[in-house]
Amino acid sequence: APTFSESAQVKRSIAELQDSYDYVVVGGGTSGLVVANRLSEDSSKTVLVVELGYIADDACIYQPKALDRNACAKHRFNISGIPQPEINNQVWAFPLGAVVGGSSAVNGMVFDRGSKVDYDAWEELGNPGWGWDGLFPYFKKSTTFDAPSKAEKEKFAWTWDAAAYGHGPIHATFPPFQWGTQKLSMAAWKEMGIPAPKEHGLGDAIGVFFVPSSEHGVNRTRSYARYGYHDSAVSRPNYHLLVGHKAEKLVISAGNNVEGVIIYQRDNPEIKATVKASKEVVLAAGAVHTPQILQLSGVGPKEVLKAANIDLKLELPGVGNNFQDHPQAYLTCNFTEDVWPNPATLANNETFKAAAQAEYDANKTGPLTLNLNTGFTFLPLDTVHSSPASFHKRLAAQPVDAFLPPGLSPTVLAGYKVQKKILAKLYKSPKSAVLESPFGGVCSRTSILQKPLSRGNVHINVSNPYGPPVVDFRVYTNPLDFEVSVESIKYTRRYFKNSLFTPLKPVESAPGPSVTDDEGILAHIRKTAGPSSFHASGTAAMMPRKLGGVVGPDLKVYGLEGVSVVDASLQPLIPGTHLTATVYAVAEKAADLIKSRA
Ligand SMILES: Cc1cc2nc3c(=O)[nH]c(=O)nc-3n(C[C@H](O)[C@H](O)[C@H](O)COP(=O)(O)OP(=O)(O)OC[C@H]3O[C@@H](n4cnc5c(N)ncnc54)[C@H](O)[C@@H]3O)c2cc1C
């Protein structure tokens, strides 16, 4: 039988396309496929998705835990950020998805949502309808929860609330495998008095809880945008997906109408064409590439465009600025008396690996059904910080433009000022997470900063604008971000003092037991921290134009007609959660908005 990838609706060359479509969606990733699917539900509307990558049927995508991740290197961008001075000039690569399904095809499958207050902050920034109440129906619309069996529920003590989920294309479930020490880690958090909501997905994502994976409960395969939204649209004659082609820039008329997109063949840039969009171009290339496309189109900060010799069509200083991600600080330790098997067994023991693969192939059970973790703790500042009042004071006293890149436009600065006020409130709220601490089967813990005050940027490379964009995380440029990470490591140490861990004999190796002062812990973070959780966002932010926003609450790019942004770039303030579930919900809402103006 033909596979979906052989469908007539999947195009491989420009010659197979129509000259014009109602909608051209740039990027067939997480958000783009949602919007294309929903727009093509109306059979009178034609939709083209232009995607750089190809359709992949590889195990390194569909199998939740791939033993050979390198097999998927060809489905990822390998964009490296620039050296980060605050963390000893480390350079981090950004392995975004470059495949049909985008980053949902290569991500860690952690499928959670932020807290109500995190989304209400978007609304407060000037975006009516984009708070929790406006998004919750779309979280449900995008998702189906596949409940675990009774036996698994009892074995792993899973909790959830079906009210959080709907009947949508993306499946979420608990994998039928957990590492031995996970339960104990959960119990230790509870012993510390951390609340344990039964379900995190109803707007209260504070405390310790289980997070489902984006995984199909029966097939035990990754559930991602391609299976969920492409495969169900691909039989529609009005839906075309062009693979292996790159969108270069928008075609903008003298009157600032966006008429279409210039695209070219990925491996042969000479083969080039303009596809017209009679209604709208929808930018869904992700938070690293959407700002690049806008800047190449002459839309962005004028200094950047000037330096790159690109004609300014429309000055929009926010494009590429306001970059946010979740930096990671590490406490490394080992359980001297570890249980067997543990994640190191899967990493190092060839016999165990082979048995795990055989078990997955035969029964769809075992360790390869679990990509990352299902145990998570999300905590507010007052829980984590030893002296929160002094932190709030220091935050209030910071001049707004301190620690930001030089030369920012007054509008971007004004936006940051409003963001900072909201962040100060969130830092005081018991309902808003500043620390994420995931746990699975290992001793070592990552402290992931949820409310960064630092801001980075993604701009075209002025000496090679058409090459990969330049990602500057500017991680930890605001020293208060360091302070939260130092406090998070100290807090994690207190957690490990819990007597439940005694039988496992945890031994810390870094920063190391002798490093107890804040300066020593800071030096450790500078040496080892990571700038990213691969949660790029904010680079085409939904905010008022006078606050440096790029799109309004209708998602239309300011100053242009006929183009909107629907991907992670629009998130004005990064929520305290992994981003995929939010990207799906936002894209579902975006599709309704775009349909409503048709
Ligand atoms: C390695 C990794 C691990 C992650 N782990 C998790 C996790 O466990 N849980 C979680 O919730 N989130 C996770 N995330 C984050 C999450 O996956 C992303 O935030 C989300 O998928 C972004 O969706 P998007 O639609 O904005 O962009 P993407 O899904 O990245 O889609 C962008 C698409 O546009 C295409 N494209 C780019 N430029 C062009 C161009 N010029 N022309 C044509 N096509 C183009 C790309 O090929 C891609 O398919 C992870 C991300 C990564 C990279």
The ligand as an SDF file (V2000), in Angstrom:
LIG
                    3D

 53 58  0  0  0  0  0  0  0  0999 V2000
   16.0260   18.9780   20.7700 C   0  0  0  0  0  0  0  0  0  0  0  0
   14.7600   19.5860   21.2820 C   0  0  0  0  0  0  0  0  0  0  0  0
   14.1470   19.0380   22.4050 C   0  0  0  0  0  0  0  0  0  0  0  0
   12.9510   19.5900   22.8880 C   0  0  0  0  0  0  0  0  0  0  0  0
   12.2810   18.9590   23.9060 N   0  0  0  0  0  0  0  0  0  0  0  0
   11.0260   19.3600   24.2170 C   0  0  0  0  0  0  0  0  0  0  0  0
   10.2100   18.5780   25.0950 C   0  0  0  0  0  0  0  0  0  0  0  0
   10.5980   17.5170   25.5810 O   0  0  0  0  0  0  0  0  0  0  0  0
    8.9530   19.0260   25.3600 N   0  0  0  0  0  0  0  0  0  0  0  0
    8.4660   20.1870   24.8160 C   0  0  0  0  0  0  0  0  0  0  0  0
    7.3170   20.5440   25.0940 O   0  0  0  0  0  0  0  0  0  0  0  0
    9.2190   20.9490   23.9940 N   0  0  0  0  0  0  0  0  0  0  0  0
   10.4630   20.5450   23.6520 C   0  0  0  0  0  0  0  0  0  0  0  0
   11.1950   21.2490   22.7340 N   0  0  0  0  0  0  0  0  0  0  0  0
   10.6280   22.5140   22.1920 C   0  0  0  0  0  0  0  0  0  0  0  0
    9.5290   22.3370   21.1610 C   0  0  0  0  0  0  0  0  0  0  0  0
    9.7300   21.1720   20.4140 O   0  0  0  0  0  0  0  0  0  0  0  0
    9.4790   23.5790   20.2650 C   0  0  0  0  0  0  0  0  0  0  0  0
    9.3060   24.7270   21.0660 O   0  0  0  0  0  0  0  0  0  0  0  0
    8.3270   23.5340   19.2640 C   0  0  0  0  0  0  0  0  0  0  0  0
    8.2720   22.3090   18.5890 O   0  0  0  0  0  0  0  0  0  0  0  0
    8.4900   24.6820   18.2670 C   0  0  0  0  0  0  0  0  0  0  0  0
    7.4620   24.6660   17.3040 O   0  0  0  0  0  0  0  0  0  0  0  0
    7.4870   25.7060   16.1050 P   0  0  0  0  0  0  0  0  0  0  0  0
    6.2900   25.4420   15.2960 O   0  0  0  0  0  0  0  0  0  0  0  0
    7.7000   27.0580   16.6560 O   0  0  0  0  0  0  0  0  0  0  0  0
    8.8140   25.3660   15.2770 O   0  0  0  0  0  0  0  0  0  0  0  0
    9.2860   23.9760   14.6310 P   0  0  0  0  0  0  0  0  0  0  0  0
    8.4780   22.8380   15.1120 O   0  0  0  0  0  0  0  0  0  0  0  0
   10.7470   23.9050   14.8190 O   0  0  0  0  0  0  0  0  0  0  0  0
    8.9330   24.1570   13.0910 O   0  0  0  0  0  0  0  0  0  0  0  0
    9.6320   24.9760   12.2070 C   0  0  0  0  0  0  0  0  0  0  0  0
    9.6600   24.3040   10.8480 C   0  0  0  0  0  0  0  0  0  0  0  0
   10.0360   25.2410    9.8650 O   0  0  0  0  0  0  0  0  0  0  0  0
   10.9670   24.6590    8.9750 C   0  0  0  0  0  0  0  0  0  0  0  0
   11.7320   25.7630    8.4090 N   0  0  0  0  0  0  0  0  0  0  0  0
   12.5940   26.5850    9.0410 C   0  0  0  0  0  0  0  0  0  0  0  0
   13.0470   27.5290    8.1980 N   0  0  0  0  0  0  0  0  0  0  0  0
   12.4420   27.3040    7.0180 C   0  0  0  0  0  0  0  0  0  0  0  0
   12.4780   27.9690    5.7540 C   0  0  0  0  0  0  0  0  0  0  0  0
   13.2170   29.0640    5.5640 N   0  0  0  0  0  0  0  0  0  0  0  0
   11.7340   27.4650    4.7490 N   0  0  0  0  0  0  0  0  0  0  0  0
   10.9610   26.3500    4.9130 C   0  0  0  0  0  0  0  0  0  0  0  0
   10.8820   25.7020    6.0990 N   0  0  0  0  0  0  0  0  0  0  0  0
   11.6080   26.1840    7.1360 C   0  0  0  0  0  0  0  0  0  0  0  0
   11.7440   23.6980    9.8180 C   0  0  0  0  0  0  0  0  0  0  0  0
   12.3480   22.6960    9.0390 O   0  0  0  0  0  0  0  0  0  0  0  0
   10.6600   23.1610   10.7560 C   0  0  0  0  0  0  0  0  0  0  0  0
   10.0280   22.0290   10.2350 O   0  0  0  0  0  0  0  0  0  0  0  0
   12.3940   20.7370   22.2560 C   0  0  0  0  0  0  0  0  0  0  0  0
   13.0200   21.2930   21.1310 C   0  0  0  0  0  0  0  0  0  0  0  0
   14.1820   20.7180   20.6320 C   0  0  0  0  0  0  0  0  0  0  0  0
   14.8060   21.3250   19.4070 C   0  0  0  0  0  0  0  0  0  0  0  0
  1  2  1  0
  2  3  1  0
  2 52  2  0
  3  4  2  0
  4  5  1  0
  4 50  1  0
  5  6  2  0
  6  7  1  0
  6 13  1  0
  7  8  2  0
  7  9  1  0
  9 10  1  0
 10 11  2  0
 10 12  1  0
 12 13  2  0
 13 14  1  0
 14 15  1  0
 14 50  1  0
 15 16  1  0
 16 17  1  0
 16 18  1  0
 18 19  1  0
 18 20  1  0
 20 21  1  0
 20 22  1  0
 22 23  1  0
 23 24  1  0
 24 25  2  0
 24 26  1  0
 24 27  1  0
 27 28  1  0
 28 29  2  0
 28 30  1  0
 28 31  1  0
 31 32  1  0
 32 33  1  0
 33 34  1  0
 33 48  1  0
 34 35  1  0
 35 36  1  0
 35 46  1  0
 36 37  1  0
 36 45  1  0
 37 38  2  0
 38 39  1  0
 39 40  1  0
 39 45  2  0
 40 41  1  0
 40 42  2  0
 42 43  1  0
 43 44  2  0
 44 45  1  0
 46 47  1  0
 46 48  1  0
 48 49  1  0
 50 51  2  0
 51 52  1  0
 52 53  1  0
M  END
$$$$
